[in-house]
Amino acid sequence: QAKRLNQFLIKNYNVKLFIISPLHRVVDSYEYASQGLNAEVESRDDLKEVCYGEWEEKVRTEIDPLILEKRSEHRFRFVHPGEFQGHKGESYKEKAESLIPFFHEIKAQYQNEDYDVVILAHHGILLAAVKYFNNLNDDEINDFRASNDSLFEVDLKSQKNEIKKF
């Protein structure tokens, strides 16, 4: 997927910067996606995935089905129970709210540039971006899903700044 992304970026964009999560699966993807692009990289802790609390490193069959059912009622607002390595479980909503300053910064810093910036992160970060750039409420974003190889674009030069899927 990252190799395909690399070829797509080379053909369609003028990438000068990658902003990435420091988690290893994103760093590994970045290594492939950035080959031959001569772009800088910035790693940001705020782009780490949502903490799933005591669910981290577990498969669905290890999680109480009643709690999973409760989560499915409103996936976006659900606060994942417990802790993992000293970090409290959080919700996608909490993560989205914590990223508002980051998205403001991106808009302010890059809207007048003549190059492209790629953000490589996780599903929770994508949820936050789609919610922010499309000005969606919690109910509208709740059922959003995207596969791991999804690519979304925000045209910061347009009036709407909407995020759209390729």
C-alpha positions, 0 to 999 in steps of 0.5 A: 500500500505504501509503495502504491502511495509513493507512485501515486504521490510521485505522479500527482503531487509536489510533496515537500513535507510529510507530517507523521505519527511516530508509531512504528507502523506509520514510520514504516509506511513513510519509509516506502511512501517517501522514496524518491520524493526529496521531502522533509519529515516531521514526526508529531506525538499528537498524531498518535492513534487513540488509546484503546485503554485495556483493549490495546493489543487484544483481538475482538474475541478477548473483549466483553461482547456487551461492552463491544455492543455498547461501543457500537451504539456510538463509536465516536463518543465511546471512551475506551475503558481502562489504561494501557502503559499509563495512558487512559483509554480515550474516545475518537471525540476526545482525539478529534477535539485535541487535534483542532489546534493542529488542523488550525496550524496546518491551514494557517501555515500551508494554505499559501504554499505551492507544494503539497504536504502529506499527513500519514497517521491512523484511523482516529486521526483521519476521523478527526480530519474528516470531521474538522474539514467537512464541519461534521457533527458527532452523529454525522462522523459516527458511521465513517469508515475508511480502509487502510489504503484510503487517500484523502485530500484537502485543498487549502486554497479553496474556500470550503477546505473540504476533505474528499476521498480519492 
